[in-house]
Amino acid sequence: MEGAGPVSDLRIDDLPVRDELRGKSPYGAPQLDVPVRLNTNENPYPLPEALVERIAERVREAARHLNRYPDRDAVELRTRLAEYLTRTGGHEVTLTNVWAANGSNEVIQQLLQTFGGPGRTAIGFEPSYSMHGLIARGTGTGWISGPRNDDFTIDPEAAARAIAENAPDVVFITTPNNPTGNAVSAETVVALYDAAQAAKPSIVVVDEAYVEFSHGASLLPLLAGRPHLVVSRTMSKAFGAAGLRLGYLAAHPAVVDAVQLVRLPYHLSAVTQATALAALEHTDTLLGYVSRLKAERDRLVDELRAIGFDVTESDANFVQFGRFADAHEAWRKILDRGVLVRDNGVPGWLRVTAGTPAENDAFLDAVRALKKEQLA
């Protein structure tokens, strides 16, 4: 056709992509076939056989009705999630306080679609979970990078000043923080919430994806009397269900009603709901695996320090360690020894997920060899 040019060398930059997406990279981590993979914060323990059988039963029953749309409001699932949060989180919530979506990333996306968007801004304190900024840009929300201290903690006064100066519409606080692992105190969250309400007011999202691994308690009780506070969770980590893709939030019922304005119709499949319900029947067993991983996480911290590395305090199922003159080169040398960790983009640092004892032993052998090489 006249006027048509070659398309074989078409690139993203040749497309009418939105300006705020140009030059950006999609989120991702290397998926390499190596003996030990400790780079994506997965739970290393397969689901117990009894749970696998229960999933099969629930999915089989759901399959009989796949000619119909799933429960649009996921009432049973949200009810069971509320029961789990009430039992483990130190604060009573009900169906009306809970919303669920396809992974905590969709929860974040729905929150930004509802409370962010063009002409609005969100702030996070970096380094932190990079998807907050990526999803902000994807929803047309301006992204502001707030300050952290050199030890990766949040200075409440500096953070409150950043909120006051920028008056963001959404504030993200990640605790335990990914990728650094350290937790944020309830006092700091309250201080930032108060600053956010004075500035806008705005929605404050506490991302607790790793909270089950924490030394301390959930910040769920802070919801009391704070209608603009949201606590986000996931079943990917503690529940060992990364392949399920189920995230959820707890908040004031008005917030739950608001995010439903942007949810896609029937966004949670019947199979997803059935699988999540089966997992929630086995929370005691799954949380038993969490206890093992917390012990292994603490062992990694102690061993890495004994070897001579700097280690960030961790309340998650991973450990950030360093410091390296060239973190990517160190990552490659560990990979050459059959262990995949995460080059998390924090200059001078790497991150390792707590695995099984055997996997952690392999990792520790690899970094001992790396340290000897560095000292030689």
FIVOKOL-66685 format. One record per residue (C-alpha): residue number from 0; x negated, y, z negated; residue in one letter; chain. Coordinates in steps of 0.05 Angstrom, whole numbers, plus 32768, in hexadecimal, padded with zeros to 4 digits. Layout:
N
[NUM,[X,Y,Z],"a","A"]
...
% end
This chain:
376
[0,[8000,8000,8000],"m","A"]
[1,[7FE5,8044,8012],"e","A"]
[2,[7FC6,8069,7FD8],"g","A"]
[3,[7FBB,802B,7FAE],"a","A"]
[4,[7F74,8021,7F96],"g","A"]
[5,[7F4D,7FE5,7F7C],"p","A"]
[6,[7F63,7FCC,7F38],"v","A"]
[7,[7F2F,7F97,7F2A],"s","A"]
[8,[7F04,7FC7,7F03],"d","A"]
[9,[7F3D,7FE9,7EDD],"l","A"]
[10,[7F2A,7FFB,7E95],"r","A"]
[11,[7F51,8012,7E59],"i","A"]
[12,[7F37,8058,7E63],"d","A"]
[13,[7F56,8058,7EA8],"d","A"]
[14,[7F9B,804E,7E8A],"l","A"]
[15,[7FC8,8084,7E6D],"p","A"]
[16,[7FB7,806F,7E26],"v","A"]
[17,[7FC8,80A0,7DEE],"r","A"]
[18,[7F8E,80CE,7DDD],"d","A"]
[19,[7F88,80B7,7D95],"e","A"]
[20,[7F7C,806F,7DAC],"l","A"]
[21,[7F45,807E,7DDE],"r","A"]
[22,[7F01,8064,7DCA],"g","A"]
[23,[7F1C,803A,7D92],"k","A"]
[24,[7F12,7FEF,7D88],"s","A"]
[25,[7F46,7FBC,7D74],"p","A"]
[26,[7F41,7F9D,7D2F],"y","A"]
[27,[7F1F,7F5A,7D2D],"g","A"]
[28,[7EE9,7F2E,7D11],"a","A"]
[29,[7EBD,7EFB,7D36],"p","A"]
[30,[7EDE,7EB7,7D3C],"q","A"]
[31,[7EA2,7E8A,7D45],"l","A"]
[32,[7E9B,7E3F,7D41],"d","A"]
[33,[7E6A,7E38,7D08],"v","A"]
[34,[7E66,7E07,7CCD],"p","A"]
[35,[7E78,7E3B,7C98],"v","A"]
[36,[7EA8,7E75,7CA6],"r","A"]
[37,[7EAC,7EA7,7C6E],"l","A"]
[38,[7EBD,7EE7,7C93],"n","A"]
[39,[7F09,7EF2,7C93],"t","A"]
[40,[7F1D,7EEA,7C4A],"n","A"]
[41,[7F46,7EAC,7C57],"e","A"]
[42,[7F57,7E7B,7C20],"n","A"]
[43,[7F2A,7E3F,7C30],"p","A"]
[44,[7F59,7E0B,7C12],"y","A"]
[45,[7F8C,7DEB,7C41],"p","A"]
[46,[7FD3,7DEA,7C29],"l","A"]
[47,[7FE3,7DAF,7BFB],"p","A"]
[48,[8005,7D74,7C1E],"e","A"]
[49,[8044,7D7C,7BF4],"a","A"]
[50,[804B,7DC3,7C0E],"l","A"]
[51,[803D,7DAE,7C55],"v","A"]
[52,[8076,7D7B,7C50],"e","A"]
[53,[80A4,7DAF,7C31],"r","A"]
[54,[8095,7DE0,7C6A],"i","A"]
[55,[80A6,7DA9,7C9C],"a","A"]
[56,[80E8,7D9D,7C79],"e","A"]
[57,[80FB,7DE6,7C78],"r","A"]
[58,[80E5,7DF3,7CBF],"v","A"]
[59,[810A,7DB5,7CD7],"r","A"]
[60,[8149,7DD1,7CB8],"e","A"]
[61,[813D,7E15,7CD6],"a","A"]
[62,[8131,7DF6,7D1B],"a","A"]
[63,[8178,7DDC,7D1B],"r","A"]
[64,[8190,7E24,7D1F],"h","A"]
[65,[815D,7E44,7D4D],"l","A"]
[66,[8195,7E52,7D7F],"n","A"]
[67,[81AB,7E88,7D4D],"r","A"]
[68,[8185,7EC5,7D37],"y","A"]
[69,[8163,7EC0,7CF3],"p","A"]
[70,[817B,7EE4,7CB4],"d","A"]
[71,[816D,7F2C,7CCA],"r","A"]
[72,[8164,7F43,7C82],"d","A"]
[73,[813E,7F06,7C68],"a","A"]
[74,[8169,7F06,7C2A],"v","A"]
[75,[8153,7EC3,7C0D],"e","A"]
[76,[810A,7ED1,7C1B],"l","A"]
[77,[810C,7F16,7BFC],"r","A"]
[78,[8130,7EFA,7BC0],"t","A"]
[79,[80FA,7EC6,7BB4],"r","A"]
[80,[80C2,7EF9,7BBF],"l","A"]
[81,[80E3,7F26,7B8B],"a","A"]
[82,[80E4,7EEB,7B5A],"e","A"]
[83,[809B,7EDE,7B67],"y","A"]
[84,[8088,7F27,7B5C],"l","A"]
[85,[80B2,7F2B,7B1D],"t","A"]
[86,[8091,7EEC,7B01],"r","A"]
[87,[8049,7EFE,7B12],"t","A"]
[88,[8048,7F4A,7B19],"g","A"]
[89,[805F,7F62,7AD5],"g","A"]
[90,[8099,7F89,7AF0],"h","A"]
[91,[80E0,7F74,7B02],"e","A"]
[92,[80F5,7F7D,7B4A],"v","A"]
[93,[8131,7F65,7B70],"t","A"]
[94,[8145,7F58,7BB8],"l","A"]
[95,[8153,7FA2,7BC3],"t","A"]
[96,[810B,7FB4,7BB0],"n","A"]
[97,[80E9,7F84,7BE1],"v","A"]
[98,[80DE,7F84,7C2C],"w","A"]
[99,[80B9,7F51,7C57],"a","A"]
[100,[8098,7F52,7C9B],"a","A"]
[101,[8066,7F2E,7CC8],"n","A"]
[102,[8029,7F37,7C9D],"g","A"]
[103,[8018,7F73,7C72],"s","A"]
[104,[8000,7F96,7CB1],"n","A"]
[105,[8048,7F99,7CCA],"e","A"]
[106,[805D,7FB2,7C86],"v","A"]
[107,[8029,7FEA,7C8D],"i","A"]
[108,[8040,7FF7,7CD4],"q","A"]
[109,[8088,7FFE,7CBF],"q","A"]
[110,[8076,802D,7C87],"l","A"]
[111,[804F,8059,7CB6],"l","A"]
[112,[8086,8057,7CEA],"q","A"]
[113,[80B7,806D,7CB5],"t","A"]
[114,[808E,80A0,7C8D],"f","A"]
[115,[8056,80B2,7CBD],"g","A"]
[116,[8056,80BE,7D09],"g","A"]
[117,[8047,80F9,7D36],"p","A"]
[118,[803B,8139,7D10],"g","A"]
[119,[802F,8113,7CCE],"r","A"]
[120,[7FF0,80F9,7CAD],"t","A"]
[121,[7FD8,80C0,7C81],"a","A"]
[122,[7F9A,80BD,7C54],"i","A"]
[123,[7F70,8082,7C3C],"g","A"]
[124,[7F30,8081,7C14],"f","A"]
[125,[7EFA,8061,7C3E],"e","A"]
[126,[7EDA,8032,7C46],"p","A"]
[127,[7F1B,800C,7C3F],"s","A"]
[128,[7F48,7FDF,7C67],"y","A"]
[129,[7F3D,7FF8,7CAE],"s","A"]
[130,[7F83,7FE3,7CC6],"m","A"]
[131,[7FA1,801D,7C9F],"h","A"]
[132,[7F80,804E,7CCD],"g","A"]
[133,[7F8A,8024,7D0B],"l","A"]
[134,[7FD5,801C,7CFE],"i","A"]
[135,[7FDA,8066,7CEE],"a","A"]
[136,[7FBD,8077,7D32],"r","A"]
[137,[7FEA,8043,7D53],"g","A"]
[138,[8027,8066,7D35],"t","A"]
[139,[8010,80AB,7D48],"g","A"]
[140,[8000,80BC,7D00],"t","A"]
[141,[7FC3,80E9,7CF4],"g","A"]
[142,[7F8E,80C5,7CCA],"w","A"]
[143,[7F66,80E6,7C93],"i","A"]
[144,[7F29,80C4,7C74],"s","A"]
[145,[7F27,80D2,7C2A],"g","A"]
[146,[7EE8,80CE,7BFE],"p","A"]
[147,[7ECB,8095,7BD5],"r","A"]
[148,[7E90,8096,7BA5],"n","A"]
[149,[7E4D,8075,7BB8],"d","A"]
[150,[7E62,8038,7B8F],"d","A"]
[151,[7EA2,8034,7BB8],"f","A"]
[152,[7ECF,8049,7B7E],"t","A"]
[153,[7F03,8081,7B86],"i","A"]
[154,[7EF6,80C2,7B61],"d","A"]
[155,[7F3C,80D6,7B4B],"p","A"]
[156,[7F2C,8120,7B4C],"e","A"]
[157,[7F0B,8120,7B91],"a","A"]
[158,[7F43,80F5,7BAD],"a","A"]
[159,[7F79,8121,7B8F],"a","A"]
[160,[7F57,815E,7BAE],"r","A"]
[161,[7F58,813C,7BF2],"a","A"]
[162,[7FA2,812E,7BEA],"i","A"]
[163,[7FB0,8176,7BD4],"a","A"]
[164,[7F88,8193,7C0E],"e","A"]
[165,[7FA6,8167,7C44],"n","A"]
[166,[7FED,815B,7C29],"a","A"]
[167,[7FF3,8117,7C4D],"p","A"]
[168,[8035,80F5,7C58],"d","A"]
[169,[801A,80B0,7C46],"v","A"]
[170,[7FE2,809E,7C15],"v","A"]
[171,[7FC0,805A,7C16],"f","A"]
[172,[7F9E,803D,7BD8],"i","A"]
[173,[7F81,7FF8,7BE2],"t","A"]
[174,[7F75,7FCF,7BA3],"t","A"]
[175,[7F4F,7FA2,7BA2],"p","A"]
[176,[7F2E,7FC8,7BDA],"n","A"]
[177,[7F1B,7FA7,7C1C],"n","A"]
[178,[7EE2,7FA3,7C2E],"p","A"]
[179,[7EBF,7FB7,7BED],"t","A"]
[180,[7EE7,7F8C,7BBC],"g","A"]
[181,[7EED,7FBD,7B82],"n","A"]
[182,[7F30,7FCC,7B61],"a","A"]
[183,[7F51,800F,7B54],"v","A"]
[184,[7F6B,801E,7B0E],"s","A"]
[185,[7FB4,802C,7AFF],"a","A"]
[186,[7F9F,8070,7AE4],"e","A"]
[187,[7F7F,8083,7B26],"t","A"]
[188,[7FBD,806D,7B4D],"v","A"]
[189,[7FEA,8096,7B20],"v","A"]
[190,[7FBD,80D3,7B28],"a","A"]
[191,[7FBF,80CD,7B75],"l","A"]
[192,[800A,80C0,7B75],"y","A"]
[193,[8015,80FF,7B4C],"d","A"]
[194,[7FE7,8127,7B7B],"a","A"]
[195,[800D,810C,7BB7],"a","A"]
[196,[8050,8120,7B9A],"q","A"]
[197,[8037,8166,7B8B],"a","A"]
[198,[801B,816E,7BD1],"a","A"]
[199,[8055,8156,7BFD],"k","A"]
[200,[8072,812A,7BDE],"p","A"]
[201,[805B,80EC,7C04],"s","A"]
[202,[805E,80A0,7C04],"i","A"]
[203,[8025,807E,7BDE],"v","A"]
[204,[8016,8037,7BF4],"v","A"]
[205,[7FEE,800A,7BC5],"v","A"]
[206,[7FD3,7FD1,7BF0],"d","A"]
[207,[7FCC,7F94,7BC2],"e","A"]
[208,[7FBB,7F60,7BF7],"a","A"]
[209,[7F87,7F40,7BC8],"y","A"]
[210,[7FA7,7F4E,7B84],"v","A"]
[211,[7FAF,7F05,7B70],"e","A"]
[212,[7F63,7F00,7B6F],"f","A"]
[213,[7F5B,7F3C,7B42],"s","A"]
[214,[7F3F,7F3C,7AFB],"h","A"]
[215,[7F77,7F6B,7AE8],"g","A"]
[216,[7FC1,7F71,7AF0],"a","A"]
[217,[7FEC,7F87,7B2B],"s","A"]
[218,[7FFF,7FD0,7B2F],"l","A"]
[219,[8047,7FBB,7B3C],"l","A"]
[220,[805F,7FD9,7AF9],"p","A"]
[221,[804C,801E,7B13],"l","A"]
[222,[808A,801B,7B40],"l","A"]
[223,[80B4,802E,7B03],"a","A"]
[224,[80C8,8077,7B09],"g","A"]
[225,[80A0,8081,7B4A],"r","A"]
[226,[80D0,807D,7B85],"p","A"]
[227,[809B,808F,7BB8],"h","A"]
[228,[806B,8057,7BA4],"l","A"]
[229,[8066,8017,7BCE],"v","A"]
[230,[803F,7FD8,7BBC],"v","A"]
[231,[802C,7FAE,7BF9],"s","A"]
[232,[801B,7F63,7BF5],"r","A"]
[233,[800C,7F28,7C22],"t","A"]
[234,[8012,7EDC,7C22],"m","A"]
[235,[7FD3,7ED6,7C4C],"s","A"]
[236,[7FA0,7ED5,7C14],"k","A"]
[237,[7FB5,7EB7,7BD1],"a","A"]
[238,[7FEA,7E8C,7BF1],"f","A"]
[239,[7FB8,7E70,7C24],"g","A"]
[240,[7FE9,7E80,7C5C],"a","A"]
[241,[7FC2,7EAD,7C8B],"a","A"]
[242,[7FE2,7E89,7CC6],"g","A"]
[243,[8028,7E98,7CAC],"l","A"]
[244,[8024,7EE3,7CB4],"r","A"]
[245,[8051,7EF9,7C7B],"l","A"]
[246,[8049,7F3B,7C56],"g","A"]
[247,[8078,7F5F,7C28],"y","A"]
[248,[8081,7F9D,7BFE],"l","A"]
[249,[80A1,7FB2,7BBD],"a","A"]
[250,[80BE,7FF8,7BB6],"a","A"]
[251,[80FB,8021,7BA4],"h","A"]
[252,[8139,8007,7BC9],"p","A"]
[253,[813D,8048,7BF1],"a","A"]
[254,[80F7,8039,7C0E],"v","A"]
[255,[810E,7FF3,7C21],"v","A"]
[256,[814B,8010,7C43],"d","A"]
[257,[8120,8043,7C68],"a","A"]
[258,[80EF,8011,7C87],"v","A"]
[259,[812A,7FEB,7CA3],"q","A"]
[260,[8136,8026,7CD1],"l","A"]
[261,[80F8,8012,7CF9],"v","A"]
[262,[80F8,7FC7,7CF2],"r","A"]
[263,[8101,7F9F,7D32],"l","A"]
[264,[8141,7F76,7D35],"p","A"]
[265,[8138,7F31,7D15],"y","A"]
[266,[80EE,7F3F,7D0C],"h","A"]
[267,[80E1,7F03,7CDE],"l","A"]
[268,[80ED,7EC1,7D02],"s","A"]
[269,[8115,7E89,7CE1],"a","A"]
[270,[80D5,7E5E,7CE2],"v","A"]
[271,[80AD,7E95,7CBF],"t","A"]
[272,[80E2,7E9C,7C89],"q","A"]
[273,[80E7,7E51,7C7F],"a","A"]
[274,[809C,7E49,7C79],"t","A"]
[275,[8095,7E83,7C47],"a","A"]
[276,[80CE,7E67,7C1D],"l","A"]
[277,[80AC,7E24,7C19],"a","A"]
[278,[806B,7E45,7C03],"a","A"]
[279,[808F,7E6B,7BCD],"l","A"]
[280,[80A6,7E29,7BB0],"e","A"]
[281,[805D,7E16,7BA4],"h","A"]
[282,[8042,7E56,7B85],"t","A"]
[283,[8025,7E34,7B47],"d","A"]
[284,[7FFB,7E04,7B71],"t","A"]
[285,[7FE4,7E3B,7BA1],"l","A"]
[286,[7FD1,7E69,7B68],"l","A"]
[287,[7FA8,7E30,7B4C],"g","A"]
[288,[7F7C,7E35,7B8A],"y","A"]
[289,[7F76,7E80,7B7B],"v","A"]
[290,[7F57,7E6F,7B37],"s","A"]
[291,[7F23,7E44,7B5A],"r","A"]
[292,[7F13,7E7C,7B8B],"l","A"]
[293,[7F0D,7EB0,7B54],"k","A"]
[294,[7ED9,7E83,7B31],"a","A"]
[295,[7EB3,7E7B,7B73],"e","A"]
[296,[7EB7,7EC6,7B80],"r","A"]
[297,[7E98,7ED3,7B3D],"d","A"]
[298,[7E62,7E9F,7B4A],"r","A"]
[299,[7E51,7EC1,7B8B],"l","A"]
[300,[7E4A,7F04,7B68],"v","A"]
[301,[7E1B,7EE6,7B33],"d","A"]
[302,[7DF1,7EBE,7B65],"e","A"]
[303,[7DEA,7EF8,7B96],"l","A"]
[304,[7DD2,7F25,7B5F],"r","A"]
[305,[7DA1,7EF0,7B46],"a","A"]
[306,[7D85,7EEA,7B8D],"i","A"]
[307,[7D79,7F35,7B8D],"g","A"]
[308,[7DB3,7F54,7BB4],"f","A"]
[309,[7DDD,7F8F,7BA0],"d","A"]
[310,[7E26,7F79,7B97],"v","A"]
[311,[7E65,7FA3,7B92],"t","A"]
[312,[7E93,7F8F,7B58],"e","A"]
[313,[7ECA,7F64,7B77],"s","A"]
[314,[7F12,7F57,7B64],"d","A"]
[315,[7F21,7F36,7BA7],"a","A"]
[316,[7F11,7EF3,7BC7],"n","A"]
[317,[7ED3,7F10,7BE8],"f","A"]
[318,[7E92,7F31,7BD4],"v","A"]
[319,[7E6E,7F6C,7BF3],"q","A"]
[320,[7E22,7F66,7BEE],"f","A"]
[321,[7DE4,7F8A,7C07],"g","A"]
[322,[7DBF,7FB4,7C11],"r","A"]
[323,[7DA0,7FA9,7C55],"f","A"]
[324,[7D77,7FD7,7C81],"a","A"]
[325,[7D9C,7FB8,7CBB],"d","A"]
[326,[7DDC,7F95,7CA5],"a","A"]
[327,[7DEC,7F79,7CEA],"h","A"]
[328,[7DA7,7F59,7CF0],"e","A"]
[329,[7DB2,7F3A,7CAB],"a","A"]
[330,[7DF7,7F22,7CC2],"w","A"]
[331,[7DD7,7F01,7CFF],"r","A"]
[332,[7DA1,7EDE,7CD6],"k","A"]
[333,[7DD6,7EC2,7CA6],"i","A"]
[334,[7DFE,7EAB,7CE3],"l","A"]
[335,[7DC0,7E89,7CFF],"d","A"]
[336,[7DC2,7E5D,7CC0],"r","A"]
[337,[7E09,7E47,7CD0],"g","A"]
[338,[7E2F,7E78,7CA3],"v","A"]
[339,[7E5E,7EAE,7CBE],"l","A"]
[340,[7E68,7EEA,7C90],"v","A"]
[341,[7E85,7F2F,7CA0],"r","A"]
[342,[7E5E,7F6B,7CB8],"d","A"]
[343,[7E94,7F98,7C9C],"n","A"]
[344,[7E7B,7FDA,7CB8],"g","A"]
[345,[7E63,7FF6,7C75],"v","A"]
[346,[7E1B,800B,7C82],"p","A"]
[347,[7DEA,7FDE,7C5E],"g","A"]
[348,[7E1E,7FAC,7C45],"w","A"]
[349,[7E3D,7F69,7C59],"l","A"]
[350,[7E7A,7F45,7C3E],"r","A"]
[351,[7E83,7EFB,7C2F],"v","A"]
[352,[7EC5,7ED7,7C20],"t","A"]
[353,[7EC6,7EA8,7BE5],"a","A"]
[354,[7ECC,7E62,7C02],"g","A"]
[355,[7EC9,7E1C,7BE7],"t","A"]
[356,[7E8E,7E0B,7BB9],"p","A"]
[357,[7E6B,7DE7,7BF3],"a","A"]
[358,[7E76,7E22,7C22],"e","A"]
[359,[7E5D,7E53,7BEE],"n","A"]
[360,[7E1F,7E28,7BE2],"d","A"]
[361,[7E10,7E2A,7C2C],"a","A"]
[362,[7E17,7E75,7C2C],"f","A"]
[363,[7DEB,7E7E,7BEF],"l","A"]
[364,[7DB5,7E52,7C0E],"d","A"]
[365,[7DB8,7E7E,7C4C],"a","A"]
[366,[7DB0,7EBF,7C27],"v","A"]
[367,[7D79,7EA3,7BFA],"r","A"]
[368,[7D53,7E93,7C3A],"a","A"]
[369,[7D62,7ED9,7C54],"l","A"]
[370,[7D49,7EF9,7C15],"k","A"]
[371,[7D08,7ED1,7C17],"k","A"]
[372,[7CFF,7EE7,7C5F],"e","A"]
[373,[7D0A,7F30,7C4B],"q","A"]
[374,[7CD7,7F2B,7C13],"l","A"]
[375,[7CA3,7F07,7C3C],"a","A"]
% end
